[in-house]
Amino acid sequence: GAVVSQHPSRVICKSGTSVKIECRSLDFQATTMFWYRQFPKKSLMLMATSNEGSKATYEQGVEKDKFLINHASLTLSTLTVTSAHPEDSSFYICSARVGILGDYNEQFFGPGTRLTVL
Amino acid sequence: GQNIDQPTEMTATEGAIVQINCTYQTSGFNGLFWYQQHAGEAPTFLSYNVLDGLEEKGRFSSFLSRSKGYSYLLLKELQMKDSASYLCAVMDSNYQLIWGAGTKLIIKP
């Protein structure tokens, strides 16, 4: 089946530093990748939709300059949390959608990255 | 606006059957997904319904009624490992997933 990896799985950083999270589709090409954020006991919150070779589309209320997304290839998207603050601490999850939209539009999720900002 | 409703928490007994309901109001419909999420982990796919009716997959079944904006996930022969959150998500006309808040299922021996 389709596998999505995320790295790192867990990161602790100091306030003011930047953190990069990688999302890779291992055995398929993902034209679209999604970045979600999840707070404890809450549902997934879509942050942005990333298409290969073009700028990401951010959801309302998500700061583009703070959460930099790069979708450099069909198998890699990165999320950089710039100048991280404690309120950015959260569980970040990426997902990837296979190819062209069709009858079956499943998203495959990465294992998530737990970010803690001290 | 778009809205997905599902119960916050449910409790069931090991070996029993439980039904988790989901109602939705979205701009367009391109299918409904059920995901399982264990604490601290990413969601894993359970089922996808785009036509009315029941889809059975082992111990898990999912039902959809598009006219009623309603779905349920049925879990049979419950096992302790089924303790998790179950997320209902609807794909709208823009092929965006709209997520419910999830139902935390607690299984008791």
Interface residues (C-beta under 8 A of the other chain):
Chain A: F34 K41 K42 S43 L44 M45 L46 T49 F91 I93 L101 D103 Y104 N105 E106 Q107 F108 F109 G110 P111 G112 R114
Chain B: N30 G31 F33 Y35 G40 E41 A42 P43 T44 F45 Y48 V50 L87 M91 Y95 Q96 L97 W99 G100 A101 G102 K104
